[in-house]
Amino acid sequence: MTAEEKRAKEKEYLEKYNIRVTYSDTPILDNTRVYFSKKLERANKILKKVHFPEGFFNEPICQ
């Protein structure tokens, strides 16, 4: 999206919905949100402790 298109969208949203929107090229990280990499890291720690019975994944789920 070009700079002109961004400005046009900002103006449109302000006039139509009375809200102010800004576009940024870089994502803003929010410290209050838990991101996928942190969730994956926590899940891996938990799953390392789980032991499945022998042949658990070899059995078909539904027949």
C-alpha positions in Angstrom: 0.0 0.0 0.0 1.4 3.3 -1.0 1.6 6.4 1.3 -1.2 8.1 -0.7 -3.4 5.1 -0.3 -2.7 5.0 3.4 -3.5 8.7 3.8 -6.7 8.2 1.8 -7.8 5.3 4.0 -7.0 7.2 7.2 -9.1 10.1 5.9 -12.0 7.8 4.8 -12.2 6.1 8.2 -12.0 9.4 10.0 -14.9 10.9 8.0 -17.0 7.7 7.7 -16.6 6.1 11.2 -15.0 9.0 13.2 -12.0 6.9 14.1 -8.3 7.6 13.7 -6.3 4.8 12.1 -2.5 4.9 11.4 -0.5 2.5 9.3 3.0 1.4 10.3 5.6 -0.6 8.3 6.9 -2.4 11.4 4.8 -4.4 13.7 4.5 -3.1 17.2 5.1 -5.7 19.9 2.8 -5.6 22.8 4.3 -6.9 26.1 0.8 -7.8 27.4 0.2 -10.4 24.7 1.7 -13.9 24.6 3.1 -14.6 21.2 3.3 -17.9 19.3 7.0 -18.5 19.9 6.5 -18.1 23.7 3.5 -20.3 23.7 5.4 -23.0 21.7 8.3 -22.8 24.1 5.9 -23.4 27.1 4.1 -26.2 25.3 7.4 -28.0 24.5 8.4 -27.8 28.1 5.2 -29.4 29.2 5.1 -32.0 26.5 8.6 -33.2 27.3 7.2 -34.4 30.6 4.4 -36.4 29.1 4.9 -40.1 28.4 2.7 -41.9 26.1 2.2 -45.7 26.2 4.1 -47.8 23.7 2.2 -48.0 20.3 -0.1 -45.1 21.2 0.4 -43.3 17.9 0.4 -46.5 15.8 -3.3 -47.2 16.5 -5.9 -45.7 14.1 -8.0 -42.9 15.7 -11.3 -44.1 14.2 -12.2 -47.3 12.4 
